[in-house]
Amino acid sequence: MAVMDEFREEREQLRTAPLKVKWQYFKDYYLLWTLGALLLIGIAAAFLYSVLTQKEEVFRAVLINRAPSMTAETEVEQAFADSFLTNPKREQIVIDTSIRMQLLTDGEETGEMPGDGTSAAEEAQNIAITGIKYTYEDEEKLMLLVMTGGADLLVAEQDLFERYVAAEWYQDLRGILDEETLASYKSQDRLLYSGDVPIGIRMDDSELFTTNYPDTEEHDTPSYAGVVNGCLHPDAAAAFLQFLK
């Protein structure tokens, strides 16, 4: 009872105390709790905002050894998004040009790749196994995207593209594109086959593609696009191929 009386007396004194005393009382007893509560509210609000505004990825194309031009975002990415997306506020497409790989011929010097953090021993092992020079970061990213269905379309120069045929990375295009479209590609001699199965479309004939995504290595061989086996958005991949023509 005495404690309650003391508490009431303290509160009464605080009510009539100067502002400076009230502020000191608040700092002593409530400031840290208030700051902690505000911090928790801020974290919760940021989390909810990120969840509620996060866009669903409905298509990802991986373009190996390609760099976007100044016009790529408007002429390709935004133009395709405008024609394909049903809800642009909640959906997005991704054109991934971050992966660099160099296919080596027998006896070719390895040199150095920009930003390559791979050791000499690791690089030698990579090349001995695959014939391809790459960083572990590039390899891991590409493998992860393919194995999880995160990559819908893969574009690479022919020699590199064909490296993944034995691993069955590419879908039969007869199950992706309609007969008329395939016939058009065939008449233009743009199809790449694995046996009798069409798996790739030559992209060098697409001015929209080559203008906006030039080859960073200036390869002599043409580049091909293939729809990745197990991808999550094969219809989007087909639509993107049709968009590029």
N, C-alpha and C positions, 0 to 999 in steps of 0.2 A: 504493500500500500504506500509505504514511504517512497519507494522507487517511482511509482506512478505520480505521486505528488511532486517529486523532484522534476520529473519529465515535463509535467504541465507547467511548472514554474519556469523551466528553461524555455519552453515554447512561448510562453507569455512574454518573457524578457526579449526573446528574439523578434517577436512581432513588432515591438516598439523600438528595437535597436536601430542604429544608423545603417545605411546601406553597406558601408565598408565592413561592418561586423557581420552582416548577413552573408556577404560574399565570402568572407573568411570561413564562416561556419559551413557554407556550401562546399568550399574547396576541401575542407578538412574531412567532411563526412560523405559527400555525394559526388564529387567531381570524377573520381576514378570510375565509380559505378556507372555514371552517366556516359563517360567516354567509351567504356566497354560496351554498353548497350548500343550506342550509336555505331560503333565499329561492327558489331554483329548484325545490326539492321542493314548497314551498308553492304556487307558481304552477301547477305541474303538477297538484297535487292539486285546486286550485280549478277548473282547466280541466276535469279529468276529472269532477269533481262536477257542474259545470254541464251537461256533455254527457250524463252518465248520468241526471240528474234532470230535464232539460228536457222539458217537456210538448209534445206535438204539437198544434197548433191544428187542430181538426176542424170548426170553424164560426166565422164572424165576421159579425155583423150590424152595419151602419153606420146609426145613427139620427141624422139631421141635425136640429139644433135641438131635441133632446130631452135631458132631464136625468133621471138615475135618482133615484127616491124612496128613502126610508129602507128600504123593504121590497123594492126591486128585486132585490137580491142573493139574498135567500132565496126570494122568491115566484116569481121568473122564472129568474134565472141558475142558482142552485143546483138548483131544482126541475127545470128542463129538463135540466141536466147529469145529475142522478140518473136521469132517465127515458131519456136518449139515449146517454150514454157507456157504452162497453163496458169501458173500462179507465181509470177516473178518475185513477189514479196516473200515467198516461202521456199522457192526453188532456185537452184543455181547450176550452171555448168562450169567445168574446169578444163582448161587447156593447159596441160602440164608440160613445160619445156625445160625442166630443170635437170634432166638426165643427160650425161655425156658419156659416150662409149666410143672406143677406137678399135676397129677390127684390124689385126695385124696379119701380114702375110709372112710366110716362112723367111727367117733371117732378117726381118725388118727390125730396125732399132726402135726401142720403146720410147725414148725421149721422156718428156714430162708433160703431164696434163695439168692445166691450171687448177689450183686449189686441191691437188691430189695429196691427201695425207697418208696414203698407203706406203708402207715401207718397201724397200727394194726386194726383200725376200718374199713378201706377200704379193707384190706385183708379179714377180717371176712365177709364182705358183698359180696366180690367176691366169696368166697368159698360157702356161703349160697345159692347163686343164681345158680352157675354153677358146684360146686363140683370140680373146678379146681383152683389151686393156680398159680397166674401169677402176673406180674407187669402190671400197666396200660399201660406202654410203649409197652410191648409185645402184649397186647390185642389190643391196638389201631393200631399197625402196621399190625397185622394179619387181623383184620377186614377191614382196609383200602385196603390192597392188594387184599383181596377176593372181596370186594364190587366194586372195580374199575376195576376188571379184570386183576390186576397186577400180581396175582399169577396164574400160569398155572397148577402147580402140587403141591400137598400137601402130605407130608409124616409124619406120626405120629404113635406112638404105638396104638394098636387096641382100647383100652378103650377110649383114647383121640380122635382117629379118628372117632369113632362111636358117639361121643358127637355131631358132626356136621351133622349127617345124617338127623335128624329131620328138620334141617334148610335148607335141600336140597342143600348142598354145592357141591355135587359130581355129575358128569355127568354119564350117562349110558355108560359103556365101550363098549357096542355093537355099539355105534355110533362113537367110537374113534378108536378101533382096528378091524382088519379084523377077519373073522370067524376062520381062521386057527390059528392065534395067540391066540385068546380067548380059542379055543379048547385045545391048548397046555397048557395054564395056568390052565384050568379046569382039565385036566388030571393029573396035578401036585398038584391039590388041593390047588391052590394059590389064588383063587378068594374069595372075600368077597362080600356078597350079602345084599341088602336091599329088602326084599321080594324075588322076582324072578329076580331082577335087579342087575347085577354085577357092583359094584362101586369102588372096591379096589383090588389091587394086592399085595400079601404078598412079602415084599422086603427082608426078612431074607434069602431067598433062593438065592439071588443074591450076589455072593462072591465079585463082583466088587463094589457093593454098601456097604456091611457091612464092608469090609476091609478099604475102603476109607472114610466112614462116620460112625464111631462107635457110639453106643448109649452112651450118657453122663450119663444117669441115671441107666443103666444096668437093664432095665425093664424085667419082666418075660414074658410079652405078646409080640407077634410078631408085627412088624410094617407094615403098609399098605400105599400104594400110591394111590391117587385118583386124577383124572383130575377135576379141579375146574369149577363149573358151571359159565358160562359167561366169561371164560378166553379169552384172546386175541389171544392165540397161541395154540389151541388144537392139531394141526398137529405136532408142536414142542414137546408137551408133549408126544404124541404117539411115536415120534421118540426117545425121551429120554428113555422111558420105553423099547423100543426095543433094545436100545443101552446097557442098564443095564442087560436085560434078567433076 
